[in-house]
Amino acid sequence: MLSPLVVLAADALQSPALLRRSGLGRHPMTGRNLAVHPATSIADRFDHLVTGSPAVLQSTGVEELHHQGILIEATAPPPGMSSFILPGLDRDLRAELDSANHLATLGAMIADRPGGRVTGRTGRLVRYRLDPADGRTLLRAVAAMGELLFAAGATEVLTELPRHPRVRAPAELHQALSRTTPAGLHLSAFHPTGTVALGRDAQITPADEHGWLRGIHGLLVTDASALPSCPEVNPQLTVMALAMAVSQNSVELL
């Protein structure tokens, strides 16, 4: 018995491979158009204690530079989660961890220009190239985070820059960044989207504007892969709203 409705919701990295394994990934843009939120972090040292929660991430956002595609978030992770920011190895790293209650961390993520793709059928291979303009935006984000922390009273900023891991003044931070390229940043990536994008243009979107996979009757795309571009914010609510909208519309069309 054939199902009148099949919902695809395996996420932006798994959905393209699932379509290919099912013989349904024939659209040339399936797996392409991968967007992420490239991100970087820094930490700052204060003379006084900076006590965060031992378990729950307590966050706040800074949207002053959001018009430039930069979203800064302040988190209070346990030391084990933020230790990748700390310089040094062995005893030096242990000394940093012993004074972690004097550290605060900031992270910045940016809205990227989609530059990746997901290939493969049985597994997945992700290829992503950071756009040079996005790299410059990340350098600006590091500068903004450092300025914010020094304005808050930090005595030292841990930059994650290999050649300049510590700076003690805004001028020193800007000098270090002027000698750094995006390749020198310690980056991570979050919130992949766009690999089975929906839209009206059949040439560039594997799904139509209602979420139906093109050329296949009754297959609805409802996960982050359907977002046609970078959402510029944490996309949980956006994905939930998209899933609700296309699902309600599908009931009417069916």
N, C-alpha and C positions, 0 to 999 in steps of 0.2 A: 504494500500500500504506500503510495507516494504522499509525502507531507505537503500540505498546501503552503506551508511557511517554514523556512529554515532561517535561523538567526546566526550570523557570524559575529562572534565576540571573543576572539582569541588573543587580542591586543595587537598593537601596531607591528610587533616583531614576529609574531606567530601566525597572524591571519594570512599574509601572503603565501607562506609555505603551506598552510592548510588548504588554501585554494588550489595551489599547484598540485598537491598530492591528490586532490579530488578532481583534477582535470578541468578546473574552472578558472585558472589563473591566466587566461589567454590574453587579456588586455595588456598592451605593451607597458602601461604605467603601473601595473601591479607590482608592488614592492619598491617602487621609486618614490620620489618626493618625501623621503624620510626627513622629518624635522625633529629636533630635540631642544632642550634647554641646556646649552653649554653653561657650566657653572664653575666658580672658583671660590676659595675661602681664605680668610686670614684670621689671625688671633691677636689679641692685644693683652698686655700685662698691666695690671693696676697695682698700686701700693696697698690698697685695701682688698679685702676678700670679695670675690664675685661668686656668690653661691647660687648655683642652679639646682634644678630638681635632680634627684638621683635616678629618675626613671622616665619621666614624661618630658618631651620636648616642649619648652615654652617659647613661642616665637612671636616676633613682631615684624612688620614689613615697613620698608622705607620706599615710598613711591615718588620721591622728588625727581628722580631721573627716569621714570617710567616712559616718558615721552621720547627718550633716547633708546628705549628697549631694554633698560636695566632695572631689575627688581632686586633690592637688597633685603635680605632677611636675617634677623638676629635670632639665633637659637641658643639653647642652653643644654647641649647634649652631655651625657656622661663622658668622663675623660677618655674612655676606651674608644668612643665613637669619633672623637675629635683629635686623637693622637696623631693622625696623618699630617696635621698641620705643623706639628712640632719638629724642630730641627734636631739633628744629632742621632747617635746610635748608642746602644749599650748603656753605660753609666750616665752619659750626657742626656740621653732620652729619659732615663729613669728620674734624673733630677728635674727635668721639665715636668714630668708627670706628678712628681711630689709637690710641685707648686702650681698644679692645675687649677686650684681654687682661687688663684689670682688672675686667671685668664678668662676672657670673654671671646666669643667667636662671631664672626659675621660671614655670611655667604651671599654671593650675587649670582643670579642667573640672567641670561639675556635671551631675547627673541632672535632666533637665528634665521638665516636664509636656508631653506631646505637644501641640504647638500649630501644626502645619503641614500642608500638603497639596501634592501634586504633581498638576498638571493638564496637559492636552494629549495629543495623539495622535502627531503627527509629531515634535514636540520635547518639551521639558518646561519647565514654569513652576513654580517652587517658591515657595510663599507660607509665611511663618513669622512668627508673632508671639510674642515673648518674654513669658512669663507674669510678671506683676509680682512674684510671690513668688520666681521664679527670678532676677529682676533683683536682688532684695535678697540672695539667696544669693551671687551673684557679687560684690557689694560686700563681703560678709563674707569671701569668698575672697581678695580683694585685701588686705584688712586682715591676714588670717592669713599671707599670703605676705610682706608687709612686716615683720610682727613677727618672723617666722622669720629673715629676712635680717639685720635689725638685731641679733638675738640672735647671729647667726653672725659679727658684726663689721663689717657693711657701714657705710660712711661716708655713703652716699647711695643712695636708691632712686629709680629712674626709673619713674614710675607709669603712663604713657600717658594720664593725665588731662589734657585740654586746658588747663585753668586752673591745674593744679598738677602740672606735669610732673616736678618734683624735690621730694623731701622729705628731711630730714636727721635725723629723729627719729621715734619711734613716735607721739608726741603730735601732731606736725605731719601725719603720715599720717592719723590718725583725724580730725583737723580737716578735712583736705581731703576725705575721704570723706563727712563729714557734710554737705558742701556740694555733693555730687555725686549725681546720679540715675543709674539704669542706662543712660539714653540717653547719658551722658557717657563710658561705657566703650568701649574699643576691643575689639570682640568678634570671635571667629571661631567656626566650628562644625565638628564632626567626627562621624563614625560615624553617618550617617543610618540609621534603622530604622523598621519598623512599617507600611509603606504597603500591604502585602498580608498583614496579620497573620493568624496561625493561632490557633485557639481553638475552644471548644465552642459558643459563642453565635453562631448563624448570623446574628443581626441586626447584629453589630458586627465580625465577622471574615470576610474574603473566603475564607479557607482554613480547613479543619477542623483538629482537634487533631492529626491525622496528617500534615498538610501538603498535603492534596489541595485543589485549587481547587474551591470549591463549584459544583455543577451541571455540571462538566466531568469526564468520566471519563478518568483517566490523566495528569492534569497536576499535577506535584508542585512546590511552592514550596520552594526550598532556600537562599535567600540572606538577607541581613540584613532584607529587607522582611518576612520572616515573623515576626521577633521582635515580640511583641505590645506591648512597652513598652521604655523606655530600660534598657539593661543595666547602667548605672552604672559600668562599667569598659571599657577597650579591648576591643571585642567580637570580635576575630579568632577566639579559641579557642571562644567561644560560638557563632559562626556555623558553624565547622567541626564542632562537636559536634552542632548542630541538623541540619546537612546529613547527617551520618553517621546520626543517629537516624532521621530520616524516610526516608532512602534504604533503610536496612536493613528498616524496617517495610514499605516499599512492596514490597520483594521478597517478603515473606511474604504480603501481601495480594493481590499479583498472581498 
